[in-house]
Amino acid sequence: MKRRDFIKFSAIGLGATTIPVFASGGHGEVVASSGELQAVAKKMYTEIINNNDFYAKQKGDGFFKNFTISQSPRATIVGCSDSRFQESVLDSTPENDLFVIRNIGNQYTSNEGSVGYGVMHLHTPLLIIVGHTRCGAIKAALSDYTSEDSPIRKEVDTLSLSIRKAHLVGDNIEQWAAAVEANVNQQVEYCLSKFSEQVKSGQLTIVGVIYDLANDLSKGAGKIHTVNINGETNKKTLENHPLIK
Ligand SMILES: [Zn+2]
């Protein structure tokens, strides 16, 4: 039995505090007792230990020897922490391949150091900003989030300024998806301005994508959509971009 079978909880899983603006499921209600939560924690941690046992055995020592000394990832990823997005969406074997930074709303600003490490020290040729449909952080940015804790407010503040000027009417899916895209574009802009030299010299390509977990973009649930390459956002031009063609 999974946790959601008997607990209603805020969608970004920030513990027992109810945070309605983040609750993409619309419940925003915690009904579990502490005993039930401890039972869930125990069950989950047992699953984690068992999964890890299986993983280590299945891979074997040889697998890890390939990258024990150092890492050599091909892409730096800035994605949302949302549990519905995982690296397996992009890469079925992400070990030593993806250098991943995740936070609420896939922001650059609050993790500049980590992103810079991927680009300037590990020299990944790709930097990918991954937004996703039904993103709770974007919904928060479109709402009144002044009652949130200050560290949360600080991170939501770094999301696209233009989307914060708008107001989400109910769960307007189109508007929500457009705001996700606006934020991806904004984060790409921040990165372009920071890594302009690397992009200009061809050492780095910065890509913005949207992972559509809900088929809001009508090309199938689970698909990623390229919306920005080095600042180019025209859909036709992107289709013929050498990175994709
Ligand atoms: Zn999100």
Residues whose N, C-alpha, C, O or C-beta is under 5 A from the ligand:
A	BS01	ZN	C80 D82 G105 C135 G136 A137
